[in-house]
Amino acid sequence: VVRSRDAAGNLTLEADYPQRSITQDAAGPVVTPSLTLSDTVSIHTTAEINGIVSDASAIEAIEVNFTMANQMGALDGGALHLPFDELKPTNTFVDQSGSGRDVTCGVDHCPTPGKAGSRGGAFAFSGSGQYLEAPALLDPDSGPFSAALWFNAAEVDGDHHLLQQAEGNGAGRTWLAVTAGKVRSNVGGVQLTGATGVSAGMWHHAALTFDGEMLRLYVDGVLDAQSPAAAEKKSGPLLIGASDRFNSFYEGLLDELIVYERTLADFEVANLYAYGRTPWLPATLDGDTWRYTIGEGAEDGMEGLFQLNVRGIDALGNVTQLDGQRVWRGEIDTKPPVVAFPVTVDQIGSAVATTYACHAADFNLDDAQSCVVKGSA
């Protein structure tokens, strides 16, 4: 309801108030599995899985993702997690780690959301003043930490800051940057540069871990460089896409930023890298029901222990929050065993020896039936 008062004190008559209905919707769609799916422990043949999706606004898309067992906990325990899956411009982006450390950007400094990422969406940074700022996350002097993200740089020559802790009560340090085609960090006051070259226009995963004594850099899931480093006390905010002097800005795409208040092991970084490569697949939307068919056979089948994630995207660009995407965990095995039958012929003097071997591989291999030979005379 809107009304107005003029300089003479006249007030709009109540009967003339203009009225408009406004719907506020900043929440992502809610997705749930069907009772049949919830009660299912394993899937061994082609099957349609389904459930319900609801939202205050119209649903525009439904997507599913299958996360392998060893990657299920890759995002657990984060101090900050930004999937960068938002589709509409805003100046506040929700921290999906559950820690409440939302990041912000100024009116003229916000990156562009809605780009294609390594996994789901990504943000585009122009290289001309666009950056995000997270509140002070941690003091490296108070304990170990790790940070990781995906980047797709427009160029890799020169110096491009990905993550930078600004000056607080200590010197600002670069957590992750790309310099002259290599990933680098100067946490702890050292200048640590990786050995692996990265290319412009391609997705790469960068991670650092610091245990208070040793700084390690990882590129695409593999340990790339390490060096002793001393813990330094500092409490400045974390800048994403900018240097602490704001004289260098990143140009390119960023995706799946996560920070931990602990040191990740090598295998955890590898799992985080693998997690970022699992795609979101389009599902079918039928009214308020989502559906997806799991295929079978050598080409379309799946095998292993999986976590099924489902997310909805509404007409306003809101996406199902991370903690509401997991709808099922269980075994899927719709792929037949792979069998190899190599033949080796050896000649020893005038004698010829022929060796036949059978090798079978499958998630649920039955040793008694793994290599059954059938032939005809």
Secondary structure as a PSIPRED ss2 file (coil, helix, strand):
# PSIPRED VFORMAT (PSIPRED V4.0)

   1 V C   1.000  0.000  0.000
   2 V C   1.000  0.000  0.000
   3 R C   1.000  0.000  0.000
   4 S C   1.000  0.000  0.000
   5 R E   0.000  0.000  1.000
   6 D C   1.000  0.000  0.000
   7 A C   1.000  0.000  0.000
   8 A C   1.000  0.000  0.000
   9 G C   1.000  0.000  0.000
  10 N C   1.000  0.000  0.000
  11 L E   0.000  0.000  1.000
  12 T C   1.000  0.000  0.000
  13 L C   1.000  0.000  0.000
  14 E H   0.000  1.000  0.000
  15 A H   0.000  1.000  0.000
  16 D H   0.000  1.000  0.000
  17 Y C   1.000  0.000  0.000
  18 P C   1.000  0.000  0.000
  19 Q C   1.000  0.000  0.000
  20 R C   1.000  0.000  0.000
  21 S C   1.000  0.000  0.000
  22 I C   1.000  0.000  0.000
  23 T C   1.000  0.000  0.000
  24 Q C   1.000  0.000  0.000
  25 D C   1.000  0.000  0.000
  26 A C   1.000  0.000  0.000
  27 A C   1.000  0.000  0.000
  28 G C   1.000  0.000  0.000
  29 P C   1.000  0.000  0.000
  30 V E   0.000  0.000  1.000
  31 V E   0.000  0.000  1.000
  32 T E   0.000  0.000  1.000
  33 P E   0.000  0.000  1.000
  34 S C   1.000  0.000  0.000
  35 L H   0.000  1.000  0.000
  36 T H   0.000  1.000  0.000
  37 L H   0.000  1.000  0.000
  38 S H   0.000  1.000  0.000
  39 D C   1.000  0.000  0.000
  40 T C   1.000  0.000  0.000
  41 V C   1.000  0.000  0.000
  42 S E   0.000  0.000  1.000
  43 I E   0.000  0.000  1.000
  44 H C   1.000  0.000  0.000
  45 T C   1.000  0.000  0.000
  46 T C   1.000  0.000  0.000
  47 A E   0.000  0.000  1.000
  48 E E   0.000  0.000  1.000
  49 I E   0.000  0.000  1.000
  50 N E   0.000  0.000  1.000
  51 G E   0.000  0.000  1.000
  52 I E   0.000  0.000  1.000
  53 V E   0.000  0.000  1.000
  54 S E   0.000  0.000  1.000
  55 D C   1.000  0.000  0.000
  56 A C   1.000  0.000  0.000
  57 S C   1.000  0.000  0.000
  58 A C   1.000  0.000  0.000
  59 I E   0.000  0.000  1.000
  60 E E   0.000  0.000  1.000
  61 A E   0.000  0.000  1.000
  62 I E   0.000  0.000  1.000
  63 E E   0.000  0.000  1.000
  64 V E   0.000  0.000  1.000
  65 N E   0.000  0.000  1.000
  66 F E   0.000  0.000  1.000
  67 T E   0.000  0.000  1.000
  68 M E   0.000  0.000  1.000
  69 A H   0.000  1.000  0.000
  70 N H   0.000  1.000  0.000
  71 Q H   0.000  1.000  0.000
  72 M C   1.000  0.000  0.000
  73 G C   1.000  0.000  0.000
  74 A C   1.000  0.000  0.000
  75 L C   1.000  0.000  0.000
  76 D C   1.000  0.000  0.000
  77 G C   1.000  0.000  0.000
  78 G E   0.000  0.000  1.000
  79 A E   0.000  0.000  1.000
  80 L E   0.000  0.000  1.000
  81 H E   0.000  0.000  1.000
  82 L E   0.000  0.000  1.000
  83 P C   1.000  0.000  0.000
  84 F C   1.000  0.000  0.000
  85 D C   1.000  0.000  0.000
  86 E C   1.000  0.000  0.000
  87 L C   1.000  0.000  0.000
  88 K C   1.000  0.000  0.000
  89 P C   1.000  0.000  0.000
  90 T C   1.000  0.000  0.000
  91 N C   1.000  0.000  0.000
  92 T E   0.000  0.000  1.000
  93 F E   0.000  0.000  1.000
  94 V C   1.000  0.000  0.000
  95 D C   1.000  0.000  0.000
  96 Q C   1.000  0.000  0.000
  97 S C   1.000  0.000  0.000
  98 G C   1.000  0.000  0.000
  99 S C   1.000  0.000  0.000
 100 G C   1.000  0.000  0.000
 101 R C   1.000  0.000  0.000
 102 D C   1.000  0.000  0.000
 103 V E   0.000  0.000  1.000
 104 T E   0.000  0.000  1.000
 105 C C   1.000  0.000  0.000
 106 G C   1.000  0.000  0.000
 107 V C   1.000  0.000  0.000
 108 D C   1.000  0.000  0.000
 109 H C   1.000  0.000  0.000
 110 C C   1.000  0.000  0.000
 111 P C   1.000  0.000  0.000
 112 T E   0.000  0.000  1.000
 113 P E   0.000  0.000  1.000
 114 G E   0.000  0.000  1.000
 115 K E   0.000  0.000  1.000
 116 A E   0.000  0.000  1.000
 117 G C   1.000  0.000  0.000
 118 S C   1.000  0.000  0.000
 119 R C   1.000  0.000  0.000
 120 G C   1.000  0.000  0.000
 121 G E   0.000  0.000  1.000
 122 A E   0.000  0.000  1.000
 123 F E   0.000  0.000  1.000
 124 A E   0.000  0.000  1.000
 125 F E   0.000  0.000  1.000
 126 S E   0.000  0.000  1.000
 127 G C   1.000  0.000  0.000
 128 S C   1.000  0.000  0.000
 129 G C   1.000  0.000  0.000
 130 Q C   1.000  0.000  0.000
 131 Y C   1.000  0.000  0.000
 132 L E   0.000  0.000  1.000
 133 E E   0.000  0.000  1.000
 134 A E   0.000  0.000  1.000
 135 P C   1.000  0.000  0.000
 136 A C   1.000  0.000  0.000
 137 L C   1.000  0.000  0.000
 138 L C   1.000  0.000  0.000
 139 D C   1.000  0.000  0.000
 140 P C   1.000  0.000  0.000
 141 D C   1.000  0.000  0.000
 142 S C   1.000  0.000  0.000
 143 G C   1.000  0.000  0.000
 144 P C   1.000  0.000  0.000
 145 F E   0.000  0.000  1.000
 146 S E   0.000  0.000  1.000
 147 A E   0.000  0.000  1.000
 148 A E   0.000  0.000  1.000
 149 L E   0.000  0.000  1.000
 150 W E   0.000  0.000  1.000
 151 F E   0.000  0.000  1.000
 152 N E   0.000  0.000  1.000
 153 A E   0.000  0.000  1.000
 154 A C   1.000  0.000  0.000
 155 E C   1.000  0.000  0.000
 156 V C   1.000  0.000  0.000
 157 D C   1.000  0.000  0.000
 158 G C   1.000  0.000  0.000
 159 D E   0.000  0.000  1.000
 160 H E   0.000  0.000  1.000
 161 H E   0.000  0.000  1.000
 162 L E   0.000  0.000  1.000
 163 L E   0.000  0.000  1.000
 164 Q E   0.000  0.000  1.000
 165 Q E   0.000  0.000  1.000
 166 A C   1.000  0.000  0.000
 167 E C   1.000  0.000  0.000
 168 G C   1.000  0.000  0.000
 169 N C   1.000  0.000  0.000
 170 G C   1.000  0.000  0.000
 171 A C   1.000  0.000  0.000
 172 G C   1.000  0.000  0.000
 173 R E   0.000  0.000  1.000
 174 T E   0.000  0.000  1.000
 175 W E   0.000  0.000  1.000
 176 L E   0.000  0.000  1.000
 177 A E   0.000  0.000  1.000
 178 V E   0.000  0.000  1.000
 179 T E   0.000  0.000  1.000
 180 A C   1.000  0.000  0.000
 181 G C   1.000  0.000  0.000
 182 K E   0.000  0.000  1.000
 183 V E   0.000  0.000  1.000
 184 R E   0.000  0.000  1.000
 185 S E   0.000  0.000  1.000
 186 N C   1.000  0.000  0.000
 187 V H   0.000  1.000  0.000
 188 G H   0.000  1.000  0.000
 189 G H   0.000  1.000  0.000
 190 V C   1.000  0.000  0.000
 191 Q C   1.000  0.000  0.000
 192 L E   0.000  0.000  1.000
 193 T E   0.000  0.000  1.000
 194 G E   0.000  0.000  1.000
 195 A E   0.000  0.000  1.000
 196 T E   0.000  0.000  1.000
 197 G E   0.000  0.000  1.000
 198 V C   1.000  0.000  0.000
 199 S C   1.000  0.000  0.000
 200 A C   1.000  0.000  0.000
 201 G C   1.000  0.000  0.000
 202 M C   1.000  0.000  0.000
 203 W C   1.000  0.000  0.000
 204 H E   0.000  0.000  1.000
 205 H E   0.000  0.000  1.000
 206 A E   0.000  0.000  1.000
 207 A E   0.000  0.000  1.000
 208 L E   0.000  0.000  1.000
 209 T E   0.000  0.000  1.000
 210 F E   0.000  0.000  1.000
 211 D C   1.000  0.000  0.000
 212 G C   1.000  0.000  0.000
 213 E C   1.000  0.000  0.000
 214 M E   0.000  0.000  1.000
 215 L E   0.000  0.000  1.000
 216 R E   0.000  0.000  1.000
 217 L E   0.000  0.000  1.000
 218 Y E   0.000  0.000  1.000
 219 V E   0.000  0.000  1.000
 220 D C   1.000  0.000  0.000
 221 G C   1.000  0.000  0.000
 222 V E   0.000  0.000  1.000
 223 L E   0.000  0.000  1.000
 224 D E   0.000  0.000  1.000
 225 A E   0.000  0.000  1.000
 226 Q E   0.000  0.000  1.000
 227 S E   0.000  0.000  1.000
 228 P E   0.000  0.000  1.000
 229 A C   1.000  0.000  0.000
 230 A C   1.000  0.000  0.000
 231 A C   1.000  0.000  0.000
 232 E C   1.000  0.000  0.000
 233 K C   1.000  0.000  0.000
 234 K C   1.000  0.000  0.000
 235 S C   1.000  0.000  0.000
 236 G C   1.000  0.000  0.000
 237 P C   1.000  0.000  0.000
 238 L E   0.000  0.000  1.000
 239 L E   0.000  0.000  1.000
 240 I E   0.000  0.000  1.000
 241 G C   1.000  0.000  0.000
 242 A E   0.000  0.000  1.000
 243 S C   1.000  0.000  0.000
 244 D C   1.000  0.000  0.000
 245 R C   1.000  0.000  0.000
 246 F C   1.000  0.000  0.000
 247 N C   1.000  0.000  0.000
 248 S C   1.000  0.000  0.000
 249 F E   0.000  0.000  1.000
 250 Y C   1.000  0.000  0.000
 251 E E   0.000  0.000  1.000
 252 G E   0.000  0.000  1.000
 253 L E   0.000  0.000  1.000
 254 L E   0.000  0.000  1.000
 255 D E   0.000  0.000  1.000
 256 E E   0.000  0.000  1.000
 257 L E   0.000  0.000  1.000
 258 I E   0.000  0.000  1.000
 259 V E   0.000  0.000  1.000
 260 Y E   0.000  0.000  1.000
 261 E C   1.000  0.000  0.000
 262 R C   1.000  0.000  0.000
 263 T C   1.000  0.000  0.000
 264 L C   1.000  0.000  0.000
 265 A C   1.000  0.000  0.000
 266 D H   0.000  1.000  0.000
 267 F H   0.000  1.000  0.000
 268 E H   0.000  1.000  0.000
 269 V H   0.000  1.000  0.000
 270 A H   0.000  1.000  0.000
 271 N H   0.000  1.000  0.000
 272 L H   0.000  1.000  0.000
 273 Y H   0.000  1.000  0.000
 274 A H   0.000  1.000  0.000
 275 Y H   0.000  1.000  0.000
 276 G C   1.000  0.000  0.000
 277 R C   1.000  0.000  0.000
 278 T C   1.000  0.000  0.000
 279 P C   1.000  0.000  0.000
 280 W C   1.000  0.000  0.000
 281 L E   0.000  0.000  1.000
 282 P E   0.000  0.000  1.000
 283 A C   1.000  0.000  0.000
 284 T E   0.000  0.000  1.000
 285 L E   0.000  0.000  1.000
 286 D E   0.000  0.000  1.000
 287 G C   1.000  0.000  0.000
 288 D C   1.000  0.000  0.000
 289 T E   0.000  0.000  1.000
 290 W E   0.000  0.000  1.000
 291 R E   0.000  0.000  1.000
 292 Y E   0.000  0.000  1.000
 293 T E   0.000  0.000  1.000
 294 I E   0.000  0.000  1.000
 295 G C   1.000  0.000  0.000
 296 E C   1.000  0.000  0.000
 297 G H   0.000  1.000  0.000
 298 A H   0.000  1.000  0.000
 299 E H   0.000  1.000  0.000
 300 D H   0.000  1.000  0.000
 301 G C   1.000  0.000  0.000
 302 M C   1.000  0.000  0.000
 303 E E   0.000  0.000  1.000
 304 G E   0.000  0.000  1.000
 305 L E   0.000  0.000  1.000
 306 F E   0.000  0.000  1.000
 307 Q E   0.000  0.000  1.000
 308 L E   0.000  0.000  1.000
 309 N E   0.000  0.000  1.000
 310 V E   0.000  0.000  1.000
 311 R E   0.000  0.000  1.000
 312 G E   0.000  0.000  1.000
 313 I E   0.000  0.000  1.000
 314 D E   0.000  0.000  1.000
 315 A C   1.000  0.000  0.000
 316 L C   1.000  0.000  0.000
 317 G C   1.000  0.000  0.000
 318 N C   1.000  0.000  0.000
 319 V E   0.000  0.000  1.000
 320 T C   1.000  0.000  0.000
 321 Q C   1.000  0.000  0.000
 322 L H   0.000  1.000  0.000
 323 D H   0.000  1.000  0.000
 324 G H   0.000  1.000  0.000
 325 Q C   1.000  0.000  0.000
 326 R E   0.000  0.000  1.000
 327 V E   0.000  0.000  1.000
 328 W E   0.000  0.000  1.000
 329 R E   0.000  0.000  1.000
 330 G E   0.000  0.000  1.000
 331 E E   0.000  0.000  1.000
 332 I E   0.000  0.000  1.000
 333 D E   0.000  0.000  1.000
 334 T C   1.000  0.000  0.000
 335 K C   1.000  0.000  0.000
 336 P C   1.000  0.000  0.000
 337 P C   1.000  0.000  0.000
 338 V E   0.000  0.000  1.000
 339 V E   0.000  0.000  1.000
 340 A E   0.000  0.000  1.000
 341 F C   1.000  0.000  0.000
 342 P C   1.000  0.000  0.000
 343 V E   0.000  0.000  1.000
 344 T E   0.000  0.000  1.000
 345 V E   0.000  0.000  1.000
 346 D E   0.000  0.000  1.000
 347 Q E   0.000  0.000  1.000
 348 I E   0.000  0.000  1.000
 349 G C   1.000  0.000  0.000
 350 S C   1.000  0.000  0.000
 351 A E   0.000  0.000  1.000
 352 V E   0.000  0.000  1.000
 353 A E   0.000  0.000  1.000
 354 T E   0.000  0.000  1.000
 355 T E   0.000  0.000  1.000
 356 Y E   0.000  0.000  1.000
 357 A C   1.000  0.000  0.000
 358 C C   1.000  0.000  0.000
 359 H E   0.000  0.000  1.000
 360 A E   0.000  0.000  1.000
 361 A E   0.000  0.000  1.000
 362 D C   1.000  0.000  0.000
 363 F C   1.000  0.000  0.000
 364 N C   1.000  0.000  0.000
 365 L C   1.000  0.000  0.000
 366 D C   1.000  0.000  0.000
 367 D H   0.000  1.000  0.000
 368 A H   0.000  1.000  0.000
 369 Q H   0.000  1.000  0.000
 370 S C   1.000  0.000  0.000
 371 C C   1.000  0.000  0.000
 372 V C   1.000  0.000  0.000
 373 V C   1.000  0.000  0.000
 374 K C   1.000  0.000  0.000
 375 G C   1.000  0.000  0.000
 376 S C   1.000  0.000  0.000
 377 A C   1.000  0.000  0.000
